Amino acid sequence: MNRRNFIYLMGCGCLSAGLHACTTAPITDRRQLKLIPESKLNAQAAQLYEKVKQKAKLSEDKESLDKIIGIGSKIETSISEYFYKNNMEDPTVNFSWEYILIDNKKVKNAWCMPGGKIAVYTGMLDITKNDDGLAAVMGHEIAHAVAKHSVERASRSVLLNTTTGIIDIATGGKLSQVNRTTGMNTVGLLSQIGIMNPFTRKQESEADYLGLIFSSLSGYDIRETAKIWERMKKANKGKEPPEFMSTHPSNDRRIDQINNWMNEIILNYPPIA
């Protein structure tokens, strides 16, 4: 098969896959590309989560863990109830929720794997300060899983790698030549900065927005959210990479966006009784 026919067939195949894998994110209706089965990522996440539980030092602070589980349970219920009341498919129907508290005061972070596997680090509790703050952080992390951001990122990586390969063949190996000449994956770096980083920042902003909604639906005061990012900014002593090199929006941008969304979300997404 000659190069032209190969490129044509590969291009048609990618286009066909893209057309059949287009969905929308819940609530925001942002168009998404999903080439990777969610069930596959959920299974992989569950296995990785078990390894984290075995290797990480889990906190013995039962009171804080119970608080995390309690807040998480409220958010779980509110999400399912919201989608049920609005006659929409519940994106968490296949989740197997689980929560751990990792004993590490230096790490100010939390995360939620696909399928509802959640971890909070004890260092994050110094930033959240109270239930409203903790709900804001957990709502954000849960939003990533609800919006299937991991599925979307994995799918985009597959498509980007395939497209890069096709372009390399079409140009007679020009992309590979650039990498060899510079001694580094220049093409990959430019793709990361120019394509993947902006996309991931968009996901982070979407998780901020959805997280506010989930916290509000669960009865928490979302006005605490902007204060969290102020505290995070202070804890980091204002040090953060240039936004174009980061997978996250800057703290200042996040605070501005959150404040702009605040009144709309309080009005449109009141607590679910």
C-alpha positions, 0 to 999 in steps of 0.5 A: 500500500502506498503512503497516500492510501495509508494516510487516507485510510488512517485518517478516515479511521480516526475520523470515524472513531472520533465521530462515534466517541463524541459525548458531552460532559454532564451539566456543562454540555461541553463536547468530549472525545472518549475512545477508551472504555470507562470500565477499563479505566475504573478497573485499573484505578481500583487496582492502583488504589489498592496499591496506594492503600498498601504502600502509603501511610494511612492516618489514624485520625478517625475523626477526620476520616469520618468527616471525609466519609460523611462529606463524601456521602452527602456529595454522592447522594446529592449528585445521584439525586440531582440527575434523577430529579432532572431525568438524566443518566447518573454518571456515578451509577457504576462508581464504587466509592471509597475514601482514605486519609493519607498521613502526610502533612507536607502534601497539600492535595487530594484526588479522586480516581475514576470510579470514585476512589478518593484520597485526602492528604492530612496536609490538605486539612490545614488548607480546608480548615472547616467542613465547607472548605473540605467539601469544596476540595472534595467536590472539585476532585469528585467532579473530575471523576463525574465528568470522566476527565481521565477517560477524555485525557487518555483518549486525546493522548491516543488520538494525538499519538496516532495523528503525530505518527501519521504526520511523521509518515506523511512528511517522510519522517520530518518530526522524528528528524526534529527530535533527533536533531534537538536531542529531545522530544521537541514535538512531544513538548510542543504538543504538551504545551500547545495542546494538552496543557490548555486542554487540562486547564479547561478540565480543571476549570470545569471541575472547579465549576462542577465542584461548586455545584456539587458542594452547593447541592450538598448544602455546603457554603461555597463562598469558602471556596475562594478563601481556600485558593487564597490560603493555598496561594499563601501556603505556596508563597506565591510560587507557581509556574507560568500558566502556559506551562502548567496543567492548572489555571493560576490561583488568581484566575481560579479565584476570579472564575469562582467569584464570577460563578458564585451567585449563579450557582447559589441561585440555580443549584440550591441544596437538595432536600 
